[in-house]
Amino acid sequence: MRHLYDTDVTIQRKTLTRDANGQPVETWADYLTIRAFVAQVSGEKRFQSGKDGHFSTHLMKCNVYDITESDRAVFSENTHEIMNVNQPNGADFLQIDVRRAE
């Protein structure tokens, strides 16, 4: 059974720019906007470093694109670190594990 790709996801990639003094600065830039199936796998709220934090992991499935663990995913107004990108047995989709921590 195919999952419904019902969530807009922006994939961001690091780019190198220069500041006003000509010094190199790494920034995140929008790279791709895709549709994906997204499901939360786990989540918890923790008190860490003197403040409350929310940690969650999600599973994303999408068509095959150039997405790597160096990128990050933005959906539901939150930024997620891409932990793993897998194309199981040469399937026509990617399975991506992401983590959000704030």
C-alpha positions in Angstrom: 0.0 0.0 0.0 1.4 3.4 -1.0 1.4 6.2 1.6 -0.3 9.5 0.7 2.3 12.2 0.2 0.3 14.9 2.0 2.9 17.1 3.7 4.8 19.9 2.2 8.5 19.6 3.2 11.3 22.1 2.4 14.7 20.5 2.2 17.5 22.9 3.1 21.2 22.6 2.2 24.2 24.4 3.7 25.7 27.1 1.4 28.8 29.2 1.8 28.3 32.9 1.5 30.5 35.9 2.5 29.8 38.5 5.1 30.3 42.2 4.7 34.0 41.8 5.5 34.4 39.0 2.9 34.7 36.3 5.5 33.0 32.9 4.6 29.8 32.2 6.5 27.8 28.9 6.3 24.0 29.5 6.0 21.0 27.3 5.3 19.2 27.8 2.0 16.0 26.3 0.6 17.0 23.5 -1.8 13.9 21.5 -2.7 10.2 21.7 -1.8 8.6 18.2 -1.9 5.5 16.4 -0.9 6.1 13.5 1.6 4.3 11.1 4.0 5.4 12.1 7.5 4.7 10.1 10.7 5.9 10.8 14.2 7.7 7.8 15.6 8.6 9.1 19.1 8.4 12.2 21.2 9.1 13.5 24.7 9.5 16.6 26.7 12.6 17.0 28.8 14.1 19.5 31.1 17.7 20.1 29.9 20.3 22.9 30.4 17.9 24.8 32.5 15.0 24.9 30.1 12.1 22.7 28.8 12.8 21.0 25.5 10.7 18.9 23.1 12.4 16.0 21.2 10.8 14.0 18.5 11.7 11.7 15.7 9.7 11.2 12.5 9.7 8.9 9.5 9.4 10.5 6.1 8.7 8.8 2.8 8.9 10.6 -0.6 9.8 10.2 -4.2 13.6 9.8 -5.0 15.4 13.1 -4.8 19.0 14.2 -4.1 18.7 14.3 -0.3 21.5 13.6 2.1 22.2 13.4 5.8 23.9 16.8 5.4 20.6 18.4 4.6 17.7 19.3 6.9 13.9 19.1 6.6 11.4 21.8 7.5 7.7 20.9 8.0 5.0 21.8 10.4 6.8 25.0 11.1 9.7 23.0 12.7 13.3 22.3 11.5 14.4 18.6 11.6 17.9 17.2 11.3 18.1 14.4 8.7 19.6 11.3 10.4 19.3 8.7 7.7 18.3 8.5 4.1 17.5 5.0 2.7 16.2 3.7 -0.6 15.2 0.2 0.4 16.1 -2.5 -2.2 16.2 0.1 -5.0 12.5 1.1 -4.4 11.0 4.1 -6.1 10.9 6.1 -2.8 13.2 7.3 -0.1 12.7 6.5 3.6 14.2 9.3 5.7 14.6 9.4 9.5 14.5 12.9 11.0 14.9 14.4 14.5 13.7 17.6 16.0 15.1 19.0 19.2 14.4 22.4 20.6 
